[in-house]
Amino acid sequence: MKAIHHLSAMLCVLLLAAPTTQAQFYKDMSIGIGAGAYIYQGDLTPARLGAFQSASTGIQLFAQKPISSYLSGRFNINIARLAANEANYSNPAWRQDRAFSFTTPVKEFTALVIWNMKGNNDDRRGWVPYVLAGAGISFVRPAADFSKININVFKAGSNVQLGIAADIAHGPAKKLLAIPVGLGLEKSISDRFSLQLESSYRFLFNDYLDGVSQAANPSIKDHYHSTTLNLVYKFGKKDNGVGCPIMKY
């Protein structure tokens, strides 16, 4: 919980850094909810882009506030489930003999900076591309399953069997540093509502997202990514004028 408080404080600093002379619009916030596919990428899939065969649905909640015409601060909560099963892959053939699998519930809390590439935070009409980056914590509970391994191929005393013992002794990860980076595209559908299509990749710097490391490839870290469709609601009234009164002579 201390890490979450630190992330919240970081976001607050970003929001308070907004100039007080900006238009009234910059003081208003938006909230969003989204759903989409969350995909694991790590030791238990040979696919370069991750385990699409085991993709699962997750949800995203966020609050966002503009701090300039280009930048916004956002606090994100993502709740998802990651999974993979080596038995899904026939190439290379040894994956079906090893047959490791896992499931990992994920609760992710991140503070993000959003860069509006058109610089029109005061009037986000039309198609608005954006870039996001930030940092946060992913709380995980990986459950690895080693029970389906073919012991005639991976015999007792093999590196794989020794690795299984080491991973069980290590225990599952509980929380991981997450560095999300991504791209999105927003389209207004009314004065208050807009839709976003957003993809985000998480760098984790840890090999125990799946509960497997020494029994597979400990030199390569695990990651995950998501693609979500978000519905956004904007609060407050839009005001394109600056905060200073117009002087007449």
C-alpha positions in Angstrom: 0.0 0.0 0.0 2.9 2.4 0.6 3.9 2.1 -3.0 0.4 3.0 -4.1 0.5 6.1 -1.9 3.8 7.1 -3.5 2.3 6.8 -7.0 -0.7 8.8 -6.0 1.6 11.5 -4.7 3.5 11.6 -7.9 0.3 12.1 -9.9 -0.8 14.9 -7.6 2.5 16.7 -8.2 1.9 16.5 -11.9 -1.6 17.8 -11.6 -0.7 20.7 -9.3 2.0 21.8 -11.7 -0.6 23.1 -14.2 -0.4 26.9 -14.7 -3.2 28.7 -12.9 -3.7 31.1 -15.8 -4.8 28.3 -18.2 -8.4 28.0 -19.4 -11.1 26.6 -17.1 -11.1 23.4 -19.1 -7.6 22.4 -17.8 -9.0 22.2 -14.2 -11.6 19.6 -15.2 -11.1 15.8 -15.1 -12.3 12.8 -17.1 -12.9 9.3 -16.0 -12.8 6.2 -18.1 -13.7 2.5 -18.1 -12.4 0.0 -20.6 -12.2 -3.7 -21.4 -9.9 -5.7 -23.7 -7.4 -8.5 -24.2 -4.5 -9.0 -21.8 -1.7 -11.2 -23.1 1.3 -12.8 -21.4 4.8 -12.9 -23.0 7.4 -15.0 -21.4 9.1 -18.5 -21.0 5.9 -20.5 -21.7 5.2 -19.3 -25.2 7.5 -19.4 -28.3 5.4 -16.8 -30.0 7.3 -13.5 -30.3 4.2 -11.4 -29.6 2.9 -13.5 -26.7 0.4 -16.2 -25.8 -2.6 -15.1 -27.9 -4.1 -18.6 -27.6 -4.5 -17.9 -23.9 -5.5 -14.2 -24.1 -8.1 -13.2 -21.4 -10.3 -10.3 -20.9 -9.5 -7.6 -18.3 -10.8 -4.2 -17.3 -9.3 -0.8 -16.9 -10.4 2.1 -14.8 -8.8 5.6 -14.8 -9.0 9.2 -13.8 -7.3 11.8 -16.1 -6.6 15.5 -15.8 -5.0 17.8 -18.4 -2.1 19.8 -17.2 -1.3 21.6 -20.5 -2.5 21.6 -24.1 -0.2 18.6 -24.7 0.1 16.7 -21.4 -2.3 15.0 -19.0 -1.8 13.0 -15.8 -3.7 9.8 -15.3 -4.1 7.2 -12.5 -4.9 3.7 -13.8 -6.2 0.6 -12.3 -6.1 -2.6 -14.4 -7.6 -5.9 -13.3 -6.9 -8.9 -15.4 -5.9 -12.6 -15.6 -2.9 -13.9 -17.5 -2.4 -17.5 -18.6 -0.4 -19.7 -20.9 -0.1 -23.5 -21.6 2.9 -25.0 -23.4 0.7 -27.9 -24.5 -0.9 -25.5 -27.0 2.4 -25.4 -29.1 3.6 -28.3 -31.3 6.7 -26.5 -32.4 9.2 -27.0 -30.9 7.9 -30.5 -30.0 9.6 -30.5 -26.5 7.1 -27.9 -25.3 4.3 -30.5 -25.3 6.5 -32.9 -23.3 7.4 -30.2 -20.8 3.7 -28.9 -20.7 4.1 -26.2 -18.1 1.1 -24.0 -17.6 0.1 -21.1 -15.3 -2.5 -18.6 -14.4 -1.9 -15.2 -12.7 -4.5 -12.8 -11.5 -3.2 -9.2 -11.8 -4.1 -6.0 -10.1 -2.1 -3.1 -11.5 -1.9 0.5 -10.2 0.0 3.0 -12.3 0.6 6.7 -12.6 0.9 7.8 -16.2 1.7 10.8 -18.3 -0.3 11.2 -21.5 1.1 13.1 -24.5 -1.6 14.4 -26.9 0.2 14.5 -30.2 -2.1 17.1 -31.6 -1.7 19.5 -28.6 -5.5 20.1 -28.5 -6.4 19.1 -24.9 -8.6 22.2 -24.9 -10.8 20.8 -27.7 -10.2 17.1 -28.4 -12.5 16.8 -31.4 -11.8 14.5 -34.3 -9.2 11.8 -34.1 -6.6 12.4 -31.4 -3.5 10.1 -31.3 -1.6 10.0 -28.0 1.4 8.3 -26.3 1.4 7.1 -22.7 4.2 6.1 -20.3 4.5 5.8 -16.5 5.3 3.5 -13.6 3.4 1.5 -11.0 3.0 -1.8 -9.2 1.4 -5.0 -10.3 0.1 -7.2 -7.5 0.2 -10.8 -8.8 -0.6 -14.4 -7.5 1.0 -16.8 -10.1 0.0 -20.4 -9.9 2.4 -22.6 -12.0 1.5 -26.2 -12.9 4.3 -28.6 -13.4 2.2 -31.7 -13.1 1.9 -32.6 -16.8 5.6 -32.9 -17.5 6.7 -36.0 -19.4 9.1 -37.6 -16.9 10.4 -40.0 -19.6 11.8 -37.0 -21.5 12.7 -34.8 -18.6 14.1 -37.3 -16.1 14.9 -36.8 -12.4 18.1 -34.9 -12.1 17.7 -33.1 -15.4 18.1 -29.3 -15.5 14.4 -29.0 -15.9 13.6 -31.1 -12.8 16.2 -29.3 -10.8 14.8 -26.0 -12.0 11.3 -27.0 -10.9 12.6 -27.6 -7.4 14.3 -24.3 -7.4 11.2 -22.4 -8.6 9.0 -24.1 -6.0 11.5 -23.2 -3.3 11.6 -19.6 -4.5 7.8 -19.2 -4.2 5.5 -17.1 -6.3 6.0 -13.4 -6.9 3.6 -11.0 -5.1 4.3 -7.6 -6.5 6.2 -6.4 -9.5 7.5 -3.0 -10.7 5.6 -2.3 -13.9 6.7 0.3 -16.5 3.9 0.7 -19.1 4.4 2.4 -22.4 1.8 2.6 -25.2 -0.1 4.3 -27.9 -3.8 5.2 -28.2 -6.3 6.9 -30.5 -9.3 8.9 -29.1 -12.4 10.0 -30.9 -15.1 12.2 -29.5 -18.7 10.9 -29.9 -20.3 13.8 -28.1 -19.4 16.9 -26.0 -19.0 14.7 -22.9 -18.1 11.2 -24.2 -15.3 9.8 -26.3 -13.9 6.4 -27.2 -10.3 5.3 -27.0 -8.5 2.4 -28.6 -5.3 1.8 -26.5 -2.4 -0.6 -26.5 0.1 -0.8 -23.6 3.2 -2.9 -23.1 4.5 -3.6 -19.5 8.2 -4.0 -18.7 8.4 -5.9 -15.5 12.2 -6.7 -14.9 11.2 -10.0 -13.3 11.0 -13.6 -14.4 8.3 -14.8 -12.0 5.1 -13.4 -13.5 4.3 -17.0 -14.5 5.9 -18.7 -11.5 8.5 -20.3 -13.7 12.2 -19.2 -14.1 15.0 -21.7 -13.3 13.0 -24.5 -14.9 12.8 -22.6 -18.2 14.9 -19.6 -19.2 15.9 -17.4 -16.3 17.9 -15.0 -18.6 14.7 -13.6 -20.2 12.2 -11.6 -18.2 8.4 -11.9 -18.4 6.1 -9.1 -19.7 2.5 -8.6 -20.7 0.6 -6.3 -22.9 -3.0 -5.2 -23.4 -5.3 -3.7 -26.0 -8.4 -2.1 -24.6 -11.4 -0.1 -25.8 -12.2 2.7 -23.3 -15.3 4.9 -22.8 -14.3 8.3 -21.4 -16.6 10.9 -19.7 -15.4 14.5 -19.4 -16.5 16.6 -16.4 -17.0 20.4 -16.2 -17.6 23.0 -18.8 -15.4 23.8 -21.8 -14.0 27.3 -21.9 -11.5 28.2 -24.6 -10.6 31.6 -23.1 -7.7 32.3 -20.8 -8.2 32.9 -17.1 -7.2 36.6 -17.4 -10.0 39.3 -18.1 -10.0 41.1 -21.4 -8.9 44.7 -21.1 -10.8 47.4 -23.0 -9.6 50.9 -23.7 
